[in-house]
Amino acid sequence: LYPKKDEGITFLRIDNSMWQYVPRIEKTIKIPASMMLQSWMGSDFSNDDLVKESSLSEDYDHTLISQTDKEYTLELHPREQAAVVWGKIVMSVSRQYYLPTTVLYFDEDNVLIRELVYSDVKTYGKHFYPSRWVMTPKTDDKKGHETSITVYDAVFDTEVDEGYFTKRALKRFSR
């Protein structure tokens, strides 16, 4: 994990609540709903990006705006009652894997704010999953900045003991 100072920080989401354990101060901290759109660990991802409090399928209406031999492009607009931050999302989806390849996030004034690119699709068991995610801000104040996440391994369709999903387990798994 880079940077080294963030090693051992663990996160837990239960329903609409999110906690993190910070080993440097040996404390479990609740992340309030007001912080869900804030930067995740100083990166270009938000807390909401990682735990998906908002739902692309439930909070947005979708329109197919183009398609090629390789991908579909969808435009997503928030539903009237949805409490979401993005005024519009444009998403390209691979026809081969039915996974997103590029996601463009626009504000309410239709200004491009950031771009998320998924790449390096790998097979984990019977599942295809992008192993590289790169978030790039498109605003002038963050020009030249980007954050990447690399997935080295993923396990799907496995039984997980409910004891893993407790605040007490956050400290235990921070090692």
Phi and psi restraints in degrees (value plus and minus 20) as a CYANA .aco file:
   2 TYR   PHI    -149.8  -109.8
   2 TYR   PSI     116.5   156.5
   3 PRO   PHI     -94.5   -54.5
   3 PRO   PSI     135.3   175.3
   4 LYS   PHI     -76.8   -36.8
   4 LYS   PSI     -54.1   -14.1
   5 LYS   PHI     -83.3   -43.3
   5 LYS   PSI     -38.3     1.7
   6 ASP   PHI    -113.5   -73.5
   6 ASP   PSI     -21.8    18.2
   7 GLU   PHI     -81.3   -41.3
   7 GLU   PSI     115.7   155.7
   8 GLY   PHI      72.0   112.0
   8 GLY   PSI     -29.9    10.1
   9 ILE   PHI     -90.8   -50.8
   9 ILE   PSI     109.9   149.9
  10 THR   PHI    -142.5  -102.5
  10 THR   PSI     135.2   175.2
  11 PHE   PHI    -148.3  -108.3
  11 PHE   PSI     131.5   171.5
  12 LEU   PHI    -163.4  -123.4
  12 LEU   PSI     112.7   152.7
  13 ARG   PHI    -141.9  -101.9
  13 ARG   PSI     107.7   147.7
  14 ILE   PHI    -147.5  -107.5
  14 ILE   PSI      99.3   139.3
  15 ASP   PHI      33.4    73.4
  15 ASP   PSI    -141.8  -101.8
  16 ASN   PHI    -121.0   -81.0
  16 ASN   PSI      -3.2    36.8
  17 SER   PHI    -130.0   -90.0
  17 SER   PSI     123.6   163.6
  18 MET   PHI    -152.8  -112.8
  18 MET   PSI     117.0   157.0
  19 TRP   PHI    -146.7  -106.7
  19 TRP   PSI     136.9   176.9
  20 GLN   PHI    -156.1  -116.1
  20 GLN   PSI     125.2   165.2
  21 TYR   PHI    -125.9   -85.9
  21 TYR   PSI     107.8   147.8
  22 VAL   PHI    -132.8   -92.8
  22 VAL   PSI      87.2   127.2
  23 PRO   PHI     -84.6   -44.6
  23 PRO   PSI     -49.7    -9.7
  24 ARG   PHI     -80.6   -40.6
  24 ARG   PSI     -53.7   -13.7
  25 ILE   PHI    -130.4   -90.4
  25 ILE   PSI     -19.6    20.4
  26 GLU   PHI      32.5    72.5
  26 GLU   PSI      28.6    68.6
  27 LYS   PHI    -155.7  -115.7
  27 LYS   PSI     127.6   167.6
  28 THR   PHI    -119.7   -79.7
  28 THR   PSI     106.8   146.8
  29 ILE   PHI    -140.1  -100.1
  29 ILE   PSI     111.3   151.3
  30 LYS   PHI    -101.7   -61.7
  30 LYS   PSI     112.3   152.3
  31 ILE   PHI    -113.0   -73.0
  31 ILE   PSI      94.2   134.2
  32 PRO   PHI     -89.6   -49.6
  32 PRO   PSI     136.9   176.9
  33 ALA   PHI     -74.6   -34.6
  33 ALA   PSI     -54.1   -14.1
  34 SER   PHI     -85.6   -45.6
  34 SER   PSI     -36.1     3.9
  35 MET   PHI    -119.1   -79.1
  35 MET   PSI     -19.5    20.5
  36 MET   PHI     -83.5   -43.5
  36 MET   PSI     -48.0    -8.0
  37 LEU   PHI    -113.4   -73.4
  37 LEU   PSI     -18.1    21.9
  38 GLN   PHI     -99.7   -59.7
  38 GLN   PSI     145.0   185.0
  39 SER   PHI     -79.0   -39.0
  39 SER   PSI     114.9   154.9
  40 TRP   PHI    -105.4   -65.4
  40 TRP   PSI      92.0   132.0
  41 MET   PHI      33.5    73.5
  41 MET   PSI      16.0    56.0
  42 GLY   PHI      57.9    97.9
  42 GLY   PSI      -9.5    30.5
  43 SER   PHI    -114.0   -74.0
  43 SER   PSI    -194.5  -154.5
  44 ASP   PHI    -109.0   -69.0
  44 ASP   PSI     -21.8    18.2
  45 PHE   PHI    -108.7   -68.7
  45 PHE   PSI     131.2   171.2
  46 SER   PHI    -118.8   -78.8
  46 SER   PSI     143.9   183.9
  47 ASN   PHI     -75.7   -35.7
  47 ASN   PSI     -60.5   -20.5
  48 ASP   PHI     -83.0   -43.0
  48 ASP   PSI     -55.3   -15.3
  49 ASP   PHI     -78.1   -38.1
  49 ASP   PSI     -56.8   -16.8
  50 LEU   PHI    -102.3   -62.3
  50 LEU   PSI     -51.2   -11.2
  51 VAL   PHI    -131.2   -91.2
  51 VAL   PSI     -26.4    13.6
  52 LYS   PHI      32.3    72.3
  52 LYS   PSI      38.9    78.9
  53 GLU   PHI     -86.5   -46.5
  53 GLU   PSI     -60.3   -20.3
  54 SER   PHI    -106.6   -66.6
  54 SER   PSI     131.7   171.7
  55 SER   PHI    -138.6   -98.6
  55 SER   PSI     103.1   143.1
  56 LEU   PHI     -83.4   -43.4
  56 LEU   PSI     -53.0   -13.0
  57 SER   PHI    -100.4   -60.4
  57 SER   PSI     -51.7   -11.7
  58 GLU   PHI    -116.4   -76.4
  58 GLU   PSI     -50.1   -10.1
  59 ASP   PHI    -116.4   -76.4
  59 ASP   PSI     -27.9    12.1
  60 TYR   PHI    -150.7  -110.7
  60 TYR   PSI     127.2   167.2
  61 ASP   PHI    -112.7   -72.7
  61 ASP   PSI     124.0   164.0
  62 HIS   PHI    -137.0   -97.0
  62 HIS   PSI     120.3   160.3
  63 THR   PHI    -153.2  -113.2
  63 THR   PSI     110.4   150.4
  64 LEU   PHI     -96.5   -56.5
  64 LEU   PSI      98.6   138.6
  65 ILE   PHI    -125.3   -85.3
  65 ILE   PSI     -40.0     0.0
  66 SER   PHI    -186.4  -146.4
  66 SER   PSI     144.9   184.9
  67 GLN   PHI    -173.9  -133.9
  67 GLN   PSI     127.3   167.3
  68 THR   PHI    -146.8  -106.8
  68 THR   PSI    -195.2  -155.2
  69 ASP   PHI     -84.8   -44.8
  69 ASP   PSI     -44.2    -4.2
  70 LYS   PHI    -122.8   -82.8
  70 LYS   PSI     -46.5    -6.5
  71 GLU   PHI    -174.8  -134.8
  71 GLU   PSI     140.3   180.3
  72 TYR   PHI    -122.6   -82.6
  72 TYR   PSI     128.5   168.5
  73 THR   PHI    -142.1  -102.1
  73 THR   PSI     104.9   144.9
  74 LEU   PHI    -133.6   -93.6
  74 LEU   PSI     126.7   166.7
  75 GLU   PHI    -133.9   -93.9
  75 GLU   PSI     108.4   148.4
  76 LEU   PHI    -133.3   -93.3
  76 LEU   PSI     109.6   149.6
  77 HIS   PHI    -141.0  -101.0
  77 HIS   PSI     118.8   158.8
  78 PRO   PHI     -84.8   -44.8
  78 PRO   PSI     121.6   161.6
  79 ARG   PHI     -90.2   -50.2
  79 ARG   PSI     135.4   175.4
  80 GLU   PHI     -75.9   -35.9
  80 GLU   PSI     -61.0   -21.0
  81 GLN   PHI    -107.0   -67.0
  81 GLN   PSI     -26.9    13.1
  82 ALA   PHI     -92.9   -52.9
  82 ALA   PSI     111.8   151.8
  83 ALA   PHI    -113.6   -73.6
  83 ALA   PSI      60.6   100.6
  84 VAL   PHI    -145.5  -105.5
  84 VAL   PSI     142.3   182.3
  85 VAL   PHI    -112.8   -72.8
  85 VAL   PSI     -48.0    -8.0
  86 TRP   PHI    -108.2   -68.2
  86 TRP   PSI     112.6   152.6
  87 GLY   PHI     -96.4   -56.4
  87 GLY   PSI     -46.4    -6.4
  88 LYS   PHI    -182.3  -142.3
  88 LYS   PSI     127.3   167.3
  89 ILE   PHI    -150.2  -110.2
  89 ILE   PSI     112.8   152.8
  90 VAL   PHI    -133.9   -93.9
  90 VAL   PSI     103.6   143.6
  91 MET   PHI    -146.0  -106.0
  91 MET   PSI     109.2   149.2
  92 SER   PHI    -119.0   -79.0
  92 SER   PSI     116.7   156.7
  93 VAL   PHI    -146.6  -106.6
  93 VAL   PSI     109.6   149.6
  94 SER   PHI     -83.7   -43.7
  94 SER   PSI     110.2   150.2
  95 ARG   PHI     -92.5   -52.5
  95 ARG   PSI     -47.0    -7.0
  96 GLN   PHI     -92.0   -52.0
  96 GLN   PSI     -66.1   -26.1
  97 TYR   PHI    -128.4   -88.4
  97 TYR   PSI     -31.9     8.1
  98 TYR   PHI      36.5    76.5
  98 TYR   PSI      20.7    60.7
  99 LEU   PHI    -140.3  -100.3
  99 LEU   PSI     128.7   168.7
 100 PRO   PHI     -84.9   -44.9
 100 PRO   PSI     124.5   164.5
 101 THR   PHI    -132.4   -92.4
 101 THR   PSI     -57.9   -17.9
 102 THR   PHI    -161.9  -121.9
 102 THR   PSI     117.8   157.8
 103 VAL   PHI    -150.3  -110.3
 103 VAL   PSI     102.4   142.4
 104 LEU   PHI    -126.7   -86.7
 104 LEU   PSI     109.7   149.7
 105 TYR   PHI    -130.1   -90.1
 105 TYR   PSI     105.3   145.3
 106 PHE   PHI    -136.2   -96.2
 106 PHE   PSI     128.3   168.3
 107 ASP   PHI    -102.5   -62.5
 107 ASP   PSI    -195.0  -155.0
 108 GLU   PHI     -86.8   -46.8
 108 GLU   PSI     -39.1     0.9
 109 ASP   PHI    -114.3   -74.3
 109 ASP   PSI      -7.9    32.1
 110 ASN   PHI      46.1    86.1
 110 ASN   PSI      10.2    50.2
 111 VAL   PHI    -116.8   -76.8
 111 VAL   PSI     109.1   149.1
 112 LEU   PHI     -86.5   -46.5
 112 LEU   PSI     103.7   143.7
 113 ILE   PHI    -123.5   -83.5
 113 ILE   PSI     -59.3   -19.3
 114 ARG   PHI    -179.6  -139.6
 114 ARG   PSI     143.2   183.2
 115 GLU   PHI    -152.7  -112.7
 115 GLU   PSI     114.0   154.0
 116 LEU   PHI    -136.0   -96.0
 116 LEU   PSI     103.8   143.8
 117 VAL   PHI    -135.6   -95.6
 117 VAL   PSI     106.4   146.4
 118 TYR   PHI    -123.0   -83.0
 118 TYR   PSI     116.3   156.3
 119 SER   PHI    -170.4  -130.4
 119 SER   PSI    -197.2  -157.2
 120 ASP   PHI      32.8    72.8
 120 ASP   PSI      39.1    79.1
 121 VAL   PHI     -86.2   -46.2
 121 VAL   PSI     109.2   149.2
 122 LYS   PHI    -144.5  -104.5
 122 LYS   PSI     143.3   183.3
 123 THR   PHI    -119.2   -79.2
 123 THR   PSI     105.3   145.3
 124 TYR   PHI    -139.2   -99.2
 124 TYR   PSI      82.8   122.8
 125 GLY   PHI      45.5    85.5
 125 GLY   PSI    -140.4  -100.4
 126 LYS   PHI    -120.0   -80.0
 126 LYS   PSI     -11.5    28.5
 127 HIS   PHI    -132.1   -92.1
 127 HIS   PSI     120.2   160.2
 128 PHE   PHI    -114.8   -74.8
 128 PHE   PSI     118.7   158.7
 129 TYR   PHI    -174.1  -134.1
 129 TYR   PSI     117.0   157.0
 130 PRO   PHI     -90.6   -50.6
 130 PRO   PSI     109.9   149.9
 131 SER   PHI    -113.0   -73.0
 131 SER   PSI     -28.7    11.3
 132 ARG   PHI    -150.3  -110.3
 132 ARG   PSI     109.0   149.0
 133 TRP   PHI    -144.5  -104.5
 133 TRP   PSI     108.9   148.9
 134 VAL   PHI    -147.3  -107.3
 134 VAL   PSI      99.0   139.0
 135 MET   PHI    -122.4   -82.4
 135 MET   PSI     104.6   144.6
 136 THR   PHI    -143.4  -103.4
 136 THR   PSI      96.9   136.9
 137 PRO   PHI     -86.7   -46.7
 137 PRO   PSI     126.3   166.3
 138 LYS   PHI    -134.5   -94.5
 138 LYS   PSI      -9.7    30.3
 139 THR   PHI    -109.8   -69.8
 139 THR   PSI     132.4   172.4
 140 ASP   PHI     -78.6   -38.6
 140 ASP   PSI     -55.8   -15.8
 141 ASP   PHI     -90.2   -50.2
 141 ASP   PSI     -34.4     5.6
 142 LYS   PHI    -140.2  -100.2
 142 LYS   PSI       1.6    41.6
 143 LYS   PHI     -76.1   -36.1
 143 LYS   PSI     114.3   154.3
 144 GLY   PHI      61.8   101.8
 144 GLY   PSI     -17.3    22.7
 145 HIS   PHI    -119.7   -79.7
 145 HIS   PSI     126.9   166.9
 146 GLU   PHI    -178.4  -138.4
 146 GLU   PSI     137.6   177.6
 147 THR   PHI    -147.6  -107.6
 147 THR   PSI     113.0   153.0
 148 SER   PHI    -139.0   -99.0
 148 SER   PSI     125.9   165.9
 149 ILE   PHI    -141.7  -101.7
 149 ILE   PSI     111.5   151.5
 150 THR   PHI    -135.0   -95.0
 150 THR   PSI     105.8   145.8
 151 VAL   PHI    -115.2   -75.2
 151 VAL   PSI      94.5   134.5
 152 TYR   PHI    -108.7   -68.7
 152 TYR   PSI     -49.4    -9.4
 153 ASP   PHI    -175.8  -135.8
 153 ASP   PSI     129.5   169.5
 154 ALA   PHI    -167.2  -127.2
 154 ALA   PSI     122.6   162.6
 155 VAL   PHI    -144.1  -104.1
 155 VAL   PSI     109.8   149.8
 156 PHE   PHI    -139.0   -99.0
 156 PHE   PSI     140.3   180.3
 157 ASP   PHI      34.3    74.3
 157 ASP   PSI      27.5    67.5
 158 THR   PHI    -145.2  -105.2
 158 THR   PSI     130.7   170.7
 159 GLU   PHI     -94.2   -54.2
 159 GLU   PSI     112.4   152.4
 160 VAL   PHI    -146.4  -106.4
 160 VAL   PSI     106.3   146.3
 161 ASP   PHI     -80.8   -40.8
 161 ASP   PSI     114.4   154.4
 162 GLU   PHI     -80.9   -40.9
 162 GLU   PSI     -39.7     0.3
 163 GLY   PHI     -83.4   -43.4
 163 GLY   PSI     -39.8     0.2
 164 TYR   PHI     -89.6   -49.6
 164 TYR   PSI     -45.7    -5.7
 165 PHE   PHI    -121.3   -81.3
 165 PHE   PSI      36.4    76.4
 166 THR   PHI    -152.9  -112.9
 166 THR   PSI     137.9   177.9
 167 LYS   PHI     -83.3   -43.3
 167 LYS   PSI     -53.7   -13.7
 168 ARG   PHI     -82.5   -42.5
 168 ARG   PSI     -56.7   -16.7
 169 ALA   PHI     -89.0   -49.0
 169 ALA   PSI     -43.3    -3.3
 170 LEU   PHI     -74.5   -34.5
 170 LEU   PSI     -66.6   -26.6
 171 LYS   PHI     -87.2   -47.2
 171 LYS   PSI     -62.3   -22.3
 172 ARG   PHI     -81.0   -41.0
 172 ARG   PSI     -56.0   -16.0
 173 PHE   PHI    -114.7   -74.7
 173 PHE   PSI     -12.7    27.3
 174 SER   PHI    -100.5   -60.5
 174 SER   PSI     -28.2    11.8
